[in-house]
Amino acid sequence: MATSIESYLEQFDSPARARLSELVTLARRAAPDAVEAIRWRAPAFVHPDGVILFMLSGHAKHANVVFTPSTKESFAAELAGAGLTTGKGSVKLPYDVEVPAALLERMVAHRVREHEVDGVGWM
C-alpha cells in the first residue's frame, strides 16, 4: 500500500506512471501550498486546513483528476469541448491524449478559491 505520492507512482508502468508524474508536477505548480497525502489509497492534495482540494488516480487506460462536483461543473463546457469524459467530480485523462494543462491549472485555482472564499469542503 502506498504511503507517499512517490510510492503510489511506483506501482505503475508507463504510460500510466508518466501521465501521473505529469499530473503531480502540474498539481505542485498549480497548488504550491497544498499538502500532499494519500487518501483512499490515492494521491490527494490537501489544503493546509485539512480539506482535500483534489485527488489523482491511475487506471488501466486513463488517469483521473477528481475535484468537487461544483468545480467540475464550472468547467463542464470546456471539458466537453476538449472531448473529455467526466463523472461526478472526475475528469478522465486517457494516456494517449495530451493533458489539457492550462484547463486543469485553472480548475485547481478555482477549487482553491471555492474552498478559501466560499467554504466549499470535500464532497
CYANA upper distance limits for C-alpha pairs under 8 A (distance plus 0.5 A):
  1 MET  CA      8 TYR  CA      8.39
  1 MET  CA     41 ARG  CA      7.74
  2 ALA  CA      7 SER  CA      5.68
  2 ALA  CA      8 TYR  CA      5.39
  2 ALA  CA     38 ILE  CA      7.85
  2 ALA  CA     41 ARG  CA      7.22
  2 ALA  CA     42 ALA  CA      8.45
  3 THR  CA      7 SER  CA      6.84
  3 THR  CA      8 TYR  CA      7.75
  3 THR  CA     38 ILE  CA      6.89
  4 SER  CA      8 TYR  CA      6.71
  4 SER  CA     36 GLU  CA      8.46
  4 SER  CA     37 ALA  CA      7.02
  4 SER  CA     38 ILE  CA      6.67
  4 SER  CA     43 PRO  CA      8.12
  5 ILE  CA      9 LEU  CA      6.75
  5 ILE  CA     36 GLU  CA      7.81
  5 ILE  CA     37 ALA  CA      7.50
  5 ILE  CA     38 ILE  CA      7.31
  5 ILE  CA     42 ALA  CA      8.36
  5 ILE  CA     43 PRO  CA      6.10
  6 GLU  CA     10 GLU  CA      6.84
  7 SER  CA     11 GLN  CA      7.35
  8 TYR  CA     12 PHE  CA      8.27
  8 TYR  CA     42 ALA  CA      7.63
  8 TYR  CA     43 PRO  CA      7.81
  9 LEU  CA     17 ARG  CA      6.19
  9 LEU  CA     20 LEU  CA      7.39
  9 LEU  CA     21 SER  CA      7.67
 10 GLU  CA     17 ARG  CA      7.73
 11 GLN  CA     17 ARG  CA      8.49
 12 PHE  CA     16 ALA  CA      6.45
 12 PHE  CA     17 ARG  CA      5.62
 12 PHE  CA     58 GLY  CA      8.38
 13 ASP  CA     17 ARG  CA      5.93
 14 SER  CA     18 ALA  CA      6.19
 14 SER  CA     19 ARG  CA      8.41
 15 PRO  CA     19 ARG  CA      6.70
 15 PRO  CA     95 TYR  CA      6.82
 16 ALA  CA     20 LEU  CA      6.55
 16 ALA  CA     58 GLY  CA      6.93
 16 ALA  CA     59 HIS  CA      7.93
 16 ALA  CA     60 ALA  CA      8.13
 16 ALA  CA     61 LYS  CA      8.19
 16 ALA  CA     62 HIS  CA      7.71
 16 ALA  CA     63 ALA  CA      7.65
 16 ALA  CA     95 TYR  CA      7.18
 17 ARG  CA     21 SER  CA      6.46
 18 ALA  CA     22 GLU  CA      6.68
 19 ARG  CA     23 LEU  CA      6.76
 19 ARG  CA     63 ALA  CA      7.75
 19 ARG  CA     95 TYR  CA      7.11
 20 LEU  CA     24 VAL  CA      6.62
 20 LEU  CA     56 LEU  CA      8.16
 20 LEU  CA     57 SER  CA      8.19
 20 LEU  CA     58 GLY  CA      7.35
 20 LEU  CA     63 ALA  CA      7.36
 21 SER  CA     25 THR  CA      6.72
 22 GLU  CA     26 LEU  CA      6.75
 23 LEU  CA     27 ALA  CA      6.52
 23 LEU  CA     56 LEU  CA      8.32
 24 VAL  CA     28 ARG  CA      6.60
 25 THR  CA     29 ARG  CA      6.75
 26 LEU  CA     30 ALA  CA      6.52
 26 LEU  CA    101 ALA  CA      7.72
 26 LEU  CA    105 GLU  CA      7.66
 27 ALA  CA     31 ALA  CA      6.25
 27 ALA  CA     32 PRO  CA      8.17
 27 ALA  CA     45 PHE  CA      8.26
 27 ALA  CA    105 GLU  CA      8.08
 27 ALA  CA    108 VAL  CA      8.10
 28 ARG  CA     32 PRO  CA      5.63
 28 ARG  CA     34 ALA  CA      8.15
 30 ALA  CA    105 GLU  CA      6.06
 30 ALA  CA    108 VAL  CA      6.86
 30 ALA  CA    109 ALA  CA      7.28
 31 ALA  CA    108 VAL  CA      7.42
 31 ALA  CA    109 ALA  CA      7.80
 31 ALA  CA    112 VAL  CA      8.30
 33 ASP  CA     47 HIS  CA      7.74
 33 ASP  CA     48 PRO  CA      7.63
 34 ALA  CA     45 PHE  CA      6.01
 34 ALA  CA     46 VAL  CA      5.65
 34 ALA  CA     47 HIS  CA      5.49
 34 ALA  CA     48 PRO  CA      6.66
 35 VAL  CA     45 PHE  CA      6.13
 35 VAL  CA     46 VAL  CA      5.42
 35 VAL  CA     47 HIS  CA      6.75
 35 VAL  CA     48 PRO  CA      6.73
 36 GLU  CA     43 PRO  CA      7.60
 36 GLU  CA     44 ALA  CA      6.44
 36 GLU  CA     45 PHE  CA      5.40
 36 GLU  CA     46 VAL  CA      6.74
 37 ALA  CA     43 PRO  CA      6.37
 37 ALA  CA     44 ALA  CA      5.67
 37 ALA  CA     45 PHE  CA      6.87
 37 ALA  CA     46 VAL  CA      7.59
 38 ILE  CA     42 ALA  CA      5.69
 38 ILE  CA     43 PRO  CA      5.19
 38 ILE  CA     44 ALA  CA      6.12
 39 ARG  CA     43 PRO  CA      6.89
 39 ARG  CA     44 ALA  CA      6.49
 42 ALA  CA     55 MET  CA      7.49
 42 ALA  CA     56 LEU  CA      6.83
 42 ALA  CA     57 SER  CA      6.22
 43 PRO  CA     55 MET  CA      6.15
 43 PRO  CA     56 LEU  CA      5.88
 43 PRO  CA     57 SER  CA      7.32
 44 ALA  CA     52 ILE  CA      7.12
 44 ALA  CA     53 LEU  CA      8.00
 44 ALA  CA     54 PHE  CA      6.45
 44 ALA  CA     55 MET  CA      4.75
 44 ALA  CA     56 LEU  CA      6.96
 45 PHE  CA     52 ILE  CA      6.54
 45 PHE  CA     53 LEU  CA      6.19
 45 PHE  CA     54 PHE  CA      6.08
 45 PHE  CA     55 MET  CA      6.61
 46 VAL  CA     50 GLY  CA      6.37
 46 VAL  CA     51 VAL  CA      6.04
 46 VAL  CA     52 ILE  CA      4.72
 46 VAL  CA     53 LEU  CA      5.77
 46 VAL  CA     54 PHE  CA      7.74
 47 HIS  CA     51 VAL  CA      5.78
 47 HIS  CA     52 ILE  CA      6.58
 47 HIS  CA     53 LEU  CA      6.62
 47 HIS  CA    112 VAL  CA      8.38
 51 VAL  CA    121 GLY  CA      6.74
 51 VAL  CA    122 TRP  CA      6.87
 52 ILE  CA    121 GLY  CA      7.98
 52 ILE  CA    122 TRP  CA      6.30
 53 LEU  CA     67 PHE  CA      7.34
 53 LEU  CA     68 THR  CA      8.36
 53 LEU  CA    108 VAL  CA      8.39
 53 LEU  CA    111 ARG  CA      6.92
 53 LEU  CA    112 VAL  CA      7.12
 53 LEU  CA    115 HIS  CA      8.27
 53 LEU  CA    122 TRP  CA      7.50
 54 PHE  CA     65 VAL  CA      7.54
 54 PHE  CA     66 VAL  CA      5.97
 54 PHE  CA     67 PHE  CA      5.27
 54 PHE  CA     68 THR  CA      7.86
 54 PHE  CA    108 VAL  CA      8.20
 54 PHE  CA    111 ARG  CA      8.38
 55 MET  CA     65 VAL  CA      6.25
 55 MET  CA     66 VAL  CA      5.56
 55 MET  CA     67 PHE  CA      7.33
 56 LEU  CA     63 ALA  CA      7.67
 56 LEU  CA     64 ASN  CA      6.06
 56 LEU  CA     65 VAL  CA      5.15
 56 LEU  CA     66 VAL  CA      6.73
 57 SER  CA     63 ALA  CA      6.11
 57 SER  CA     64 ASN  CA      5.66
 57 SER  CA     65 VAL  CA      7.22
 58 GLY  CA     62 HIS  CA      6.91
 58 GLY  CA     63 ALA  CA      4.94
 58 GLY  CA     64 ASN  CA      6.94
 59 HIS  CA     63 ALA  CA      6.22
 59 HIS  CA     64 ASN  CA      8.36
 61 LYS  CA     94 PRO  CA      6.47
 61 LYS  CA     95 TYR  CA      6.66
 62 HIS  CA     92 LYS  CA      6.84
 62 HIS  CA     93 LEU  CA      5.78
 62 HIS  CA     94 PRO  CA      4.54
 62 HIS  CA     95 TYR  CA      5.72
 63 ALA  CA     92 LYS  CA      6.46
 63 ALA  CA     93 LEU  CA      5.63
 63 ALA  CA     94 PRO  CA      6.87
 63 ALA  CA     95 TYR  CA      7.60
 64 ASN  CA     90 SER  CA      6.69
 64 ASN  CA     91 VAL  CA      5.99
 64 ASN  CA     92 LYS  CA      5.21
 64 ASN  CA     93 LEU  CA      6.44
 65 VAL  CA     90 SER  CA      6.10
 65 VAL  CA     91 VAL  CA      5.79
 65 VAL  CA     92 LYS  CA      7.32
 65 VAL  CA     93 LEU  CA      8.29
 66 VAL  CA     89 GLY  CA      5.90
 66 VAL  CA     90 SER  CA      4.62
 66 VAL  CA     91 VAL  CA      6.78
 67 PHE  CA     71 THR  CA      6.63
 67 PHE  CA     72 LYS  CA      6.83
 67 PHE  CA     89 GLY  CA      5.48
 67 PHE  CA     90 SER  CA      6.57
 67 PHE  CA    111 ARG  CA      7.82
 68 THR  CA     72 LYS  CA      6.94
 68 THR  CA     88 LYS  CA      8.39
 68 THR  CA     89 GLY  CA      5.54
 68 THR  CA    111 ARG  CA      8.14
 68 THR  CA    122 TRP  CA      6.85
 68 THR  CA    123 MET  CA      6.43
 69 PRO  CA     73 GLU  CA      6.54
 69 PRO  CA     88 LYS  CA      6.01
 69 PRO  CA     89 GLY  CA      4.64
 69 PRO  CA     90 SER  CA      8.33
 69 PRO  CA    123 MET  CA      8.03
 70 SER  CA     74 SER  CA      6.72
 70 SER  CA     89 GLY  CA      8.02
 71 THR  CA     75 PHE  CA      7.31
 71 THR  CA     89 GLY  CA      7.87
 71 THR  CA    107 MET  CA      7.21
 71 THR  CA    110 HIS  CA      7.33
 71 THR  CA    111 ARG  CA      6.46
 71 THR  CA    114 GLU  CA      8.48
 72 LYS  CA     76 ALA  CA      6.51
 72 LYS  CA     88 LYS  CA      8.29
 72 LYS  CA     89 GLY  CA      5.90
 72 LYS  CA     90 SER  CA      7.64
 72 LYS  CA     91 VAL  CA      8.30
 72 LYS  CA    107 MET  CA      8.20
 73 GLU  CA     89 GLY  CA      8.43
 75 PHE  CA     79 LEU  CA      6.60
 75 PHE  CA    107 MET  CA      7.84
 76 ALA  CA     80 ALA  CA      6.54
 77 ALA  CA     81 GLY  CA      6.51
 78 GLU  CA     82 ALA  CA      6.64
 78 GLU  CA    103 LEU  CA      8.43
 79 LEU  CA     83 GLY  CA      6.92
 79 LEU  CA     84 LEU  CA      5.99
 79 LEU  CA     85 THR  CA      8.16
 79 LEU  CA     86 THR  CA      8.36
 80 ALA  CA     84 LEU  CA      6.20
 80 ALA  CA     85 THR  CA      7.81
 84 LEU  CA     91 VAL  CA      7.37
 84 LEU  CA     92 LYS  CA      6.89
 84 LEU  CA     93 LEU  CA      7.51
 85 THR  CA     91 VAL  CA      6.70
 85 THR  CA     92 LYS  CA      5.98
 85 THR  CA     93 LEU  CA      8.39
 86 THR  CA     90 SER  CA      5.82
 86 THR  CA     91 VAL  CA      5.08
 86 THR  CA     92 LYS  CA      6.41
 87 GLY  CA     91 VAL  CA      7.13
 93 LEU  CA     97 VAL  CA      7.49
 93 LEU  CA     99 VAL  CA      7.44
100 PRO  CA    104 LEU  CA      6.75
101 ALA  CA    105 GLU  CA      6.54
102 ALA  CA    106 ARG  CA      6.77
103 LEU  CA    107 MET  CA      6.73
104 LEU  CA    108 VAL  CA      6.67
105 GLU  CA    109 ALA  CA      6.76
106 ARG  CA    110 HIS  CA      6.57
107 MET  CA    111 ARG  CA      6.60
108 VAL  CA    112 VAL  CA      6.75
109 ALA  CA    113 ARG  CA      6.74
110 HIS  CA    114 GLU  CA      6.50
111 ARG  CA    115 HIS  CA      6.75
112 VAL  CA    116 GLU  CA      6.59
113 ARG  CA    117 VAL  CA      5.96
113 ARG  CA    118 ASP  CA      7.75
114 GLU  CA    118 ASP  CA      5.42
114 GLU  CA    119 GLY  CA      6.88
114 GLU  CA    120 VAL  CA      6.23
115 HIS  CA    119 GLY  CA      5.01
115 HIS  CA    120 VAL  CA      5.00
115 HIS  CA    121 GLY  CA      6.66
116 GLU  CA    120 VAL  CA      8.19
